[in-house]
Amino acid sequence: MIPLRRGTAEAMDRIVRKAVAQLPVGFPKDDIPKARLKLSQEMKKVVHRARAKGGMTLYLPTERLHGIVLPVSFVASAPIEIPRVRPDSGPEAVLAALASEIPGAETRELDDTAALRSERDVPADAAQGVDVAHRRVEYFVPVPDSAPDQYLAFSFSALIAPGSDRAFHDTLVELFDAVMGTFRWSYA
C-alpha cells in the first residue's frame, strides 16, 4: 500500500528495498543500482498518475503468487462531490445517469449501498499517455448520508501483455470484485 498524501516516499522506498532484496541469487551485483533506479522511476510514474486522478491510496502487489508478481494495481480516490440530478433525487439517480453514459456499466450493491461498476479493455495509446494495454474495472460508490452528496471511486487495472490468456485477466477481475465484495463502511 502506498499512501498518496503523506508517507509516499517512505512507502515507495520500503517496496523498492524489499524488491531488491528478492532479486534472484545470480542477479549481477553491478546491475542492482540500475534495477533499483528503474523500479523507482516506474513507481514514481504510477504514483503521479494515481495522484493526478484524485487517488488517496495506491495498492500494488509486492508478494509473488505462485512465482509471479501480479500485474495489477488499484487506487482508492478521495471523496468527490457530485450535485444531485434533481433536488428531490438521491445518489441512485446520479448512478443511473452515469450508467446510461458509461458503456457496460451496471449497478451493484456494496455493504447495502448502491454502487456503479464498469469494466473495459483500454488499448495502449502513447498519445493518450497509456503505455500498456490494460483491463480497467471501476466502482463508484456514494458515501451514505453525506451532505452534500459525495462519492468514492475505486479503480483497478490489470496489464494485458500481447498474446496473454484472457482467462487470466478474467480471474484477476474476479479477484478484485471479490475484494470489493468485502467493502464495509465504518465510522470513526
DRENMI-377495 format. One record per residue: x, y, z of N, C-alpha, C, O, CB in turn. Coordinates in steps of 0.001 Angstrom, whole numbers, plus 500000, padded with zeros to 6 digits. Atoms other than C-alpha are relative to their C-alpha. Last residue first. Glycine has a CB too. Layout:
DRENMI-377495
XYZXYZXYZXYZXYZ ...
//
This chain:
DRENMI-377495
499154499723498824485034506861513435499254500854501005499800501189502055501306500701499584 500011498588499634482537505398511007500791500194501276500622499463502251498559500519500171 499803499873498554482917502130509224500146501481500304500719502243499525501258499184500499 499906498646499465481542501256505822500287499911501478499701499087502179498705500808499737 500911499661498910482296497797504518500236501440500420501366501927500427500186499041501202 500034498583499617483855496529501296498953500232501081497812499788500961499705500893498774 499759499939498554484228492723501272499931501435500524500121501669501717501364499392500333 501129500617499310482595492493497840500159499991501516499182499825502246499814498594499508 501024498960499856485224494947496589498764499450500712498059500195501392499609500567498619 499495499010499036487892492319497279498945501073500235498669501430501380501324500644499495 500114500631498682485786489686495496500502500946501094499901501039502164500794498672500036 501422499965499630485380492021492509499781499369501383498961499847502168499146499263498936 500301498627499580489165492461492514498532500133500400498217500778501400500335500996498871 499329499776498718489673488669492461499704501418500513499400501598501692501533499781499859 500810500674498977487081488280489710500597500197501391499871500375502369499881498496499688 501182499153499796488981490886487678499099499383501066498583500092501930499216500187498670 499547498831499234492217488925488166498835500943500291498741501504501382501110500752499234 499788500440498619490415485747487057500465501162500877500029501290502022501029498856500047 501334500178499408489117487457483910500115499590501472499341500045502314499191498937499211 500489498659499661492665488610483212498601499941500612498274500708501518499988500896498752 499173499504498900493939485021483386499504501375500448499387501637501645501489500071499578 500533500605498773491014483834481243500795500457501223500237500596502311500027498461499898 501127499179499531492110486291478538499421499459501309498965500232502153498900500058498927 501227500773499857495439484462478207498888500865500597499025501388501703500244498759500878 500276500588498687498227486754477088498619499349500023497757499639499193500099501072501102 500115501453500042499110487198473424499693499347501335499727498122501445501249499430499470 500414500559501292500306490765473904500000498472500047500955497850500512500932500498498871 498851500249500868500554491537477630499501499433498677498525498682498655501019499028500674 500288501036500995497448492984479256501209499878499086501456500750498252498702500332499179 499285499866501267498174494900482447499681498822499089499548497684499539501518500098500238 499176501194500197495478494663485120500656500127498632499965500246497620499146498672500109 499405500214501321493967497917486357500832498730500015501584498473500956500868501213499578 499114501162500084491551498522489243500532499902498581499781500089497624499260498688500409 499619500334501365489873501861490030501067498905500019502104499040500668500515501255499250 498974501023499861487939502549493226500306499517498589499416499031497891499536498813500948 499722500794501190485931505768493217501135499035500326502116499401500973500365500912498778 498652500548500063484328507324496282500128499228498697499160498636498220500310499088501235 499807501321500585481263509545496120501469499619500082502351500474500016499509499966498535 498625500298500368479956512572497983500098498550499553499296497699499939500961500278501176 499723501376500411476452514026498221501456499848499560501953500613498734499052499577498862 500578500411501275476386517378500017500459498585499617501383498031500212500384501000498897 500686498787500436475672516203502603501045501105499883501623501514500890498848500404500996 499119498840500147476830512631503080499185501186499496498262501022498699501181499689499029 500373498859499159474270510164504437500958501181499909501047501976500844499910499559501421 501329499903499381475951507167502828499856501245500879500764501624501619499722498754500832 499758500037498560479086507886500750498649500176500686498012501215500516501030501114500452 500394498820499224478082507070497182500298499798501491500108498710502035498500500303499794 500832500302498834480170504360495489499615501284500733500491502050501133500738499040500956 500349498646499589481728504375492023498949499853501083497854499353500825499480500879498789 501186499950499146483473501117491195499831501445500445500798502117500804500125499025501239 500202498871499099485899500907488308498698499833500769497676499421500220499995501323499220 501277500174499314487366497955486442499884501159500983500815501442501737499900498590500732 500334499077498909490128498540483915498608499681500527497655499526499764500077501478499524 501417500164499673491764495884481735499732500909501180500459500866502173499624498492500323 500411500546498713495111497047480424498486499865500078497737500516499349500508500880501139 501422500369499988497081497931477317499658499400501359500479498717501972499665498991498849 500262501433500132500458499460478141498493499753500015497759500378500780500698499201501138 498829500720500491501892502969477820499710498542499667500271497988498721501100500070501019 500239501393499591498615504881478089501114499152499388501080498819498203498562499488499541 499266500297498773499636508557477986499774498596500529500098498306501680499627500978501051 500878499777498850496910509487475490500698499710501338500081499796502400498755499130499873 500486498618500095499370509908472590499101500359501181499024501524501574499238500207498685 498974499089499491501113506702473712499531501447499979499880502222500870501278499862499186 500106498803500839497927504690473210500950501053500561500602501799501476498520500541499948 498830499133499868497871501139474593499850501154499015499453500948497868501331499209499745 498846500294500843494323499799474445501171500938500305500977502053500789499614500106498526 499439498723500437491969500063477440501227499687499151502201499137499665500367500929501224 498605500151500391489783496991477989500460501335499432499778501935498602500190498836498961 499658499829501417486594497803479825501473499703499785502287499801500703499665501430499516 498819500778500385484712497225483065500259500218498520499335500216497707499811498480500314 499762500053501443482165499358484880501292499236499748502185499188500594500072501433499383 498801500731500410480606499096488320500109500052498488499124499860497775499966498526500503 499916500163501445478136501551489890501316499297499689502362499679500215499898501380499256 498711499621500574477229501294493558499935499778498496499086499033498006501174499182500639 499957500117501456474022501107495613501362500484499510501899501461500032498845500816499332 499982498705500680474768500771499332500064499755498502500869498949498036501203500879500475 501353499422500018473842497744501459499939501399499392499021502164499685499454500051501401 500373499729498610477519496930502063498678500761500073498585501805500719501107500797500705 498853500200499128478304497149498351499599500428501401499301501600501630501250500796499499 500152499562498621475361496701495995501267499661500769501754498532500716498761499345500661 499769501088499057475703496580492254499745500544501384499492501737501555501446499414499876 500088499681498578474657498781489358500184498722500813499767497635500411498640500677500336 501119500670499350475947498114485885499979500394501470501010500728502054500098498456499839 500155499732498564478197499937483464498770499277500530497770499118499831499889501523500272 499768501177499165478952498263480133499854500227501490500152499331502280501344499482499738 500263501315500593479273501523478223500346498867500971501404498870501601500800499836498701 498790500823499963479235504560480533499687498626499421498896497880499999500550499875501453 498928499385500790476662507257479762501245499127499881502089499365499018500381501321500609 500494499811501368473451505498480896501077500572499082500949500496497860498782500920500004 500099501305500662475275504186483953499531500139498562499940499369497693499050499085500767 498654500409500401476213507753484920499969498679499237500674498521498241500909499875501229 499577499084501064472578508844484903501397499633499502501652499639498298499978501462500500 500750500362501210471562505742486882500410500890498831500559500408497708498478500114500248 499439501253500511474335506386489433499300499567498720499954499098497788499892498895501054 498683499668500558473218510010489824500625498747499398501164498792498292500933500608501092 500260499291501260469598508882490257501308500398499329501418500346498104499129501250500248 500390501006500998470693506315492894499733500648498644500043500052497613498752499232500469 498849500540500716472539509088494756499638498974498925500338498854497920500939499375500978 498891500428499156469272510789495672501144499463499161501142499614497939499539498943500994 499461501332500301466582512768493906501162499689500933501659500565501642500456499908498520 500668501021499188464467515652495282500527498586499746499986497623500289498517500034499735 499922499715498560466794518428494076499391498908500877499871498668501985499312501303500292 501124499103499671467158516770490670500058500248501500500565499403502238498593499382499567 500622499856501314470255515097489203498814500960500103498632501838499260499543498617499446 501119500897500297472019515690492517499436500290498611499524501412498112498893500140501065 501348499493499707475342517513492567498932498985499601499148498147498726499756501333499268 500754499949501255478536515475492644498604500492500334497942499944501215499956498594499280 501381499536499874481120515924495401499371500054498612499960500584497670499935501399500694 500319498872500875484290513868495315498521500334500144497694499463500416500354499679498514 501419499747500291485672511654498078499835501216499084500502502236499257499213500216501311 500556499100498990489405510934497703498527500207499668498150500130498499500776501375500048 499981498547500177490109508027495445499546500739501243498944500170502154499128500393498834 501189499486499312491060504416496150500089501519499953501101502100500345499900499468501496 499922498696499357493526503128493573498659500299500651497601500105500052500388501113498980 501264499303499865494119499619492342500164501217500878501005501263501775498932499078500565 499984498942498988497068497876490828498566500436500220497703500228499367500905501213499568 501228499271499691497724494768488789500284501153500961501329501212501609498949499051500600 499877498709500688500495492831487037498754500864500192498078501212499224500251499780498507 501188499701500804500548490022489643500113501397499385500457502354500079498717499893500861 500607498815499403504079489250490792498830500365499095499010500546497891501038501203500150 500106498772500801504861485722489718499428501139500847498664500925501788499112499762498749 498798499622500735506224482599491419499907501264499168500906501675498578500375498910499126 499571501112500859502958481015492513501141500431499084501181500071497908498818499475499160 501052500999499878501878484392493897500322498904498994500268499134497786498565500618499753 500201500906501130504830486705494469498882499011500323498738498562501460501312499246499658 499661501400499725504479489451497037499735499167498752498809499443497989499184499450501213 498544500087499905504593493130496121500466498580500300501658498284500218500511500948501074 499539501253499404501039493623494904501528499972500009502166500295499007499433498775499226 499224500765500972500329497316494344500414498683500656500883498688501794501256500809499505 499687501365499584497648499302496186500703499284498852500171499191497746498712499232500429 499673500858501132497540503066495758500401498639500549501244498541501440501140500618499120 499198501175499671495825505248498354500162499144498750499208498915498006499348499182501153 499531499850498614494342508738498184500960498874500368501923499078501106498805500020500980 499781501144499125493858508978494432500475500379501387501231501334501568500986499079499381 500666499831498712492449512100492829500193498858500971499441498732501937498564500192499784 501397500427500105493269511147489236499275500062501345498212499462501506499929498584499445 500661499130500979496510513148489179498520499660499852497721500512499462500693499888498642 500273498701499366497567511367492371499222500912499062498294501603499484501312500681500423 501031500230498975497205507950490723499642501305500703498466501567500959500483498956501035 501294500206500668499109509114487639498873499835501016497792500401500849500059498768499083 500409498719500601501971510522489738498630499879499329497772500745499497501053500474498970 500461499131498911502127507350491845499506501329499441498466501837499861501132500239501029 501289500553499559502359505180488717499406500877501101498208501161501091500170498539500505 500989499762501069505105507381487262498609499546500440497625500263500261500413499261498700 500308498565499979507017507424490574498964500343498931498075501161499166501282500834499784 500931499761498895506764503624490720499607501472500070498448501793500335500623499555501335 501312500524500389508326503338487269498969500240501103497826500597500819500094498496499682 500567499140501047511206505629488230498610499534499597497704500353499440500915500024498773 500386498722499384511862503766491488499345500921498982498332501553499281501224500692500619 501202500249499209511827500409489686499510501292500647498310501566500652500272498931501076 501106500255500938514303501686487084498688499783500759497657500345500390500313498767499112 500375498731500626516595503172489754498805499823499072497882500638499087501185500582499223 500612499171498958516645499947491812499498501320499396498379501749499680501017500277501147 501322500589499739517300497851488685499250500830501032498053501075500885500135498536500487 500856499702501162520131500182487654498586499469500216497605500137499889500600499393498713 500379498574499978521636500065491173499092500391498831498174501194498998501252500867499975 500958499692498927521375496228491165499653501492500048498472501825500143500568499558501354 501284499582500569523052495781487760498969500384501066497901500900500736499440498889499138 499819498715500685526637495705489107498688500533499431498570501733499181501024499857498879 499945498928499003525622492983491579500146501373499345499636502365499867501159499761500968 498703499307499948524630490680488704499976501199500955499109502067500855500401500469498597 500155498671500613521485488678489632501325500762500138501870500856501237498817500803500672 499017499765501053522580485103490432499920501368499337500651501624498381499853498965498967 498641500132499474520749484918493768501044500347498940502043500989499263500231498578500518 499434501352500010517482486159492244501470500002500446502176500998500286499878499388498594 499409500312501302516286489613493334500626498610500053501102498184501105501061501068499596 500562501228500564514163489479496500500552499674498610500091498727497972498497500116499930 499620501130499144516251492007498462499511498665499436500069497616499756499442500198501408 498574500234500229515887494448495563500476498807500831501285498006500361500826501266500348 499857500585501336512102494100495730501463499684499699501768498630499140499434500952498931 500476501387499930512097494671499505500176499304498650500588498146498594498516499956500436 499023500781499230514263497790499169499604498526500058500449497642499920500136500566501426 498807500166500840511999499111496384501051499165500736501643498261500147500590501384499605 500322500950501073508847498495498439501219499734499132501489498587498779498845500528499135 500152501342499408510266500162501553499765498952498912500354497871498940498827499981501014 498657500453499636511439503178499483499955498600500602500799497765500277500650500981500989 499330500410501238507988503529497921501388499453500302501799498447499722500096501182499015 500633501247500449506374503544501370500670499485498726500933498289498596498488500216499756 499588501069499092508837506159502656499428498650499567500129497639499602499558500322501431 498594500317500270508353508391499626500474498837500865501192497956500392500886501232500245 499840500641501311504557508239499919501437499557499767501683498407499402499565500952498886 499310501270499840504358508941503662500245499266498695500619498093498707499226499128500910 498831499907499121501743511630503298500616498620500120499909497612500135499619500565501408 499999498661499395499069512192500636501265500227500819502006501180500582498757500192500888 499672498989501003499385509269498211499996501419500545500276502363499806499038499908498862 500852498836499765499577506432500730500433501114499050501628501319498838500079500472501495 499265498742500063501273503456499088499020501134500263498144501397499439500712500179498618 500847498832500000500000500000500000500895501235500000501873501312500743499035499996501218 
//
